[in-house]
Amino acid sequence: MKKGIFAMFILVASMAMVACTSSSTVKEGATNEENQALKLLEKRREYYKAQDKEKAKLEAEAKKAQEEEARKIEERIKKEAAQAEEEARKAQEEARLEAEAKEKAMLEAKRAEEEAKLQAAKAEEEAKKAQEKAIEEAKRAEEEARLQAAKAEEEAKKAQEKAIEEAKRAEEEAKLEALKVLEKKRKTN
């Protein structure tokens, strides 16, 4: 860009010189030299203009490559997040089914208690113990289900964070690759 400005400055200076020189003092040889200088300056201006176009083209290609890479990373992140969400949903469903099973077990324990009340005092005591045991197991199972759901949610969160880190890393790599391509193109020019 600086070379282009410098070339334009020389061109303007040359034109000013030609305009200021009086026609009676200008010799034919000097005019040819000025024309050659103007042509040379024009060629340089065109050369720098072509270089600027090439640079803009390379930057556009690099930007396009970077956007494509970012799109791929975003798709991969969405896919991984969907998988993690599906796994969490399955874990919650399993926990729900397990809780229903425990609830069913509690209902059966209550029925057993009612039958025990109709029997002797000894049978009633045994039914109470069975009910307490069933409640304790249900609480344990409910706590276990909660822990599993929390664990699945944490794993999903970690997977998402990992995917975001990978996306950032891949974006940085894409930027570096684009800069390398630009540098290589500049060196070849």
C-alpha positions as CSV (number, residue, x, y, z in Angstrom):
1,M,0.0,0.0,0.0
2,K,2.9,2.4,0.9
3,K,4.5,1.6,-2.5
4,G,1.2,2.5,-4.3
5,I,1.1,5.9,-2.4
6,F,4.7,6.5,-3.2
7,A,4.1,5.8,-6.9
8,M,1.1,8.1,-6.9
9,F,3.2,10.8,-5.3
10,I,5.9,10.5,-8.0
11,L,3.3,10.6,-10.7
12,V,1.7,13.7,-9.3
13,A,5.2,15.3,-8.8
14,S,6.1,14.5,-12.4
15,M,2.8,15.9,-13.8
16,A,3.3,19.1,-11.7
17,M,6.9,19.4,-13.1
18,V,5.6,19.0,-16.7
19,A,2.9,21.6,-16.1
20,C,5.2,24.1,-14.6
21,T,7.9,23.8,-17.3
22,S,7.4,26.4,-20.0
23,S,7.0,25.0,-23.5
24,S,9.7,27.3,-25.0
25,T,12.4,25.9,-22.7
26,V,11.4,22.2,-23.1
27,K,13.6,20.3,-25.5
28,E,12.4,17.3,-27.5
29,G,14.7,14.9,-25.7
30,A,13.5,16.0,-22.2
31,T,9.8,15.5,-23.3
32,N,10.6,11.9,-24.4
33,E,12.2,11.3,-21.0
34,E,9.2,12.7,-19.2
35,N,6.9,10.6,-21.3
36,Q,8.9,7.5,-20.5
37,A,8.9,8.4,-16.8
38,L,5.1,8.8,-16.9
39,K,4.7,5.5,-18.7
40,L,7.0,3.9,-16.1
41,L,5.0,5.4,-13.3
42,E,1.8,4.3,-14.9
43,K,3.1,0.7,-15.2
44,R,4.1,0.8,-11.6
45,R,0.7,2.1,-10.6
46,E,-1.0,-0.8,-12.5
47,Y,1.4,-3.3,-11.0
48,Y,0.6,-2.1,-7.4
49,K,-3.1,-2.1,-8.3
50,A,-2.9,-5.7,-9.5
51,Q,-1.0,-6.6,-6.3
52,D,-3.7,-5.0,-4.2
53,K,-6.4,-7.0,-6.1
54,E,-4.4,-10.3,-5.5
55,K,-4.1,-9.5,-1.8
56,A,-7.8,-8.8,-1.5
57,K,-8.6,-12.0,-3.3
58,L,-6.3,-14.0,-1.0
59,E,-7.9,-12.4,2.1
60,A,-11.3,-13.3,0.8
61,E,-10.3,-16.9,0.2
62,A,-8.8,-17.1,3.7
63,K,-12.0,-15.6,5.2
64,K,-14.1,-18.1,3.3
65,A,-12.0,-21.0,4.5
66,Q,-12.2,-19.7,8.1
67,E,-16.0,-19.4,7.9
68,E,-16.3,-22.9,6.5
69,E,-14.2,-24.3,9.3
70,A,-16.2,-22.4,11.9
71,R,-19.5,-23.8,10.3
72,K,-18.1,-27.3,10.5
73,I,-17.1,-26.9,14.1
74,E,-20.5,-25.4,15.0
75,E,-22.2,-28.4,13.4
76,R,-20.0,-30.8,15.3
77,I,-20.7,-29.0,18.6
78,K,-24.5,-29.1,17.9
79,K,-24.3,-32.8,17.2
80,E,-22.3,-33.5,20.4
81,A,-24.6,-31.4,22.5
82,A,-27.6,-33.3,21.0
83,Q,-26.0,-36.6,21.9
84,A,-25.2,-35.4,25.4
85,E,-28.8,-34.2,25.8
86,E,-30.1,-37.5,24.6
87,E,-27.9,-39.4,27.1
88,A,-29.2,-37.1,29.9
89,R,-32.8,-37.7,28.8
90,K,-32.2,-41.5,28.8
91,A,-30.6,-41.3,32.3
92,Q,-33.6,-39.3,33.6
93,E,-36.0,-41.9,32.0
94,E,-34.2,-44.7,33.7
95,A,-34.3,-42.9,37.0
96,R,-38.0,-42.3,36.6
97,L,-38.7,-46.0,35.8
98,E,-36.6,-47.0,38.8
99,A,-38.5,-44.5,41.0
100,E,-41.8,-46.0,39.7
101,A,-40.6,-49.5,40.6
102,K,-39.7,-48.3,44.1
103,E,-43.1,-46.7,44.4
104,K,-44.7,-49.9,43.4
105,A,-42.6,-51.7,46.0
106,M,-43.8,-49.2,48.6
107,L,-47.5,-49.9,47.7
108,E,-46.9,-53.6,48.0
109,A,-45.4,-53.1,51.4
110,K,-48.5,-51.1,52.5
111,R,-50.7,-53.9,51.4
112,A,-48.7,-56.3,53.3
113,E,-49.0,-54.0,56.4
114,E,-52.8,-54.0,56.1
115,E,-52.9,-57.8,55.9
116,A,-50.6,-57.9,58.9
117,K,-52.9,-55.7,61.0
118,L,-55.7,-58.3,60.5
119,Q,-53.4,-60.9,61.9
120,A,-51.9,-61.2,65.3
121,A,-49.7,-58.5,67.0
122,K,-46.6,-60.3,66.0
123,A,-47.5,-60.2,62.3
124,E,-48.3,-56.5,62.7
125,E,-44.8,-55.8,64.1
126,E,-43.2,-57.7,61.2
127,A,-45.2,-55.7,58.7
128,K,-44.0,-52.4,60.3
129,K,-40.4,-53.5,60.0
130,A,-41.0,-54.4,56.3
131,Q,-42.5,-51.0,55.6
132,E,-39.6,-49.2,57.2
133,K,-37.2,-51.2,55.2
134,A,-39.1,-50.5,52.0
135,I,-39.2,-46.7,52.8
136,E,-35.5,-46.7,53.5
137,E,-34.8,-48.5,50.2
138,A,-37.0,-46.1,48.3
139,K,-35.1,-43.2,49.8
140,R,-31.8,-44.8,48.9
141,A,-33.0,-45.5,45.4
142,E,-34.4,-41.9,45.0
143,E,-31.1,-40.5,46.2
144,E,-29.2,-42.8,43.8
145,A,-31.5,-41.7,40.9
146,R,-30.9,-38.0,41.8
147,L,-27.1,-38.6,41.9
148,Q,-27.2,-40.4,38.5
149,A,-29.2,-37.6,36.9
150,A,-26.8,-35.0,38.3
151,K,-23.8,-37.0,37.1
152,A,-25.3,-37.3,33.6
153,E,-26.0,-33.5,33.6
154,E,-22.4,-32.8,34.7
155,E,-21.0,-35.1,31.9
156,A,-23.2,-33.3,29.4
157,K,-21.9,-30.0,30.6
158,K,-18.3,-31.2,30.4
159,A,-18.8,-32.5,26.9
160,Q,-20.3,-29.2,25.8
161,E,-17.4,-27.3,27.3
162,K,-14.9,-29.6,25.7
163,A,-16.6,-29.1,22.3
164,I,-16.5,-25.3,22.8
165,E,-12.8,-25.5,23.6
166,E,-12.2,-27.7,20.5
167,A,-14.1,-25.3,18.4
168,K,-11.9,-22.4,19.7
169,R,-8.8,-24.4,19.1
170,A,-9.9,-25.3,15.6
171,E,-10.8,-21.7,14.8
172,E,-7.3,-20.6,15.9
173,E,-5.8,-23.3,13.7
174,A,-7.9,-22.2,10.8
175,K,-6.7,-18.6,11.3
176,L,-3.1,-19.7,11.5
177,E,-3.5,-21.8,8.3
178,A,-5.1,-18.9,6.5
179,L,-2.2,-16.6,7.6
180,K,0.3,-19.2,6.4
181,V,-1.5,-19.4,3.0
182,L,-1.4,-15.6,2.8
183,E,2.3,-15.5,3.7
184,K,3.1,-18.2,1.2
185,K,1.2,-16.3,-1.6
186,R,3.0,-13.1,-0.7
187,K,6.4,-14.8,-0.9
188,T,5.6,-16.4,-4.3
189,N,4.5,-12.9,-5.6
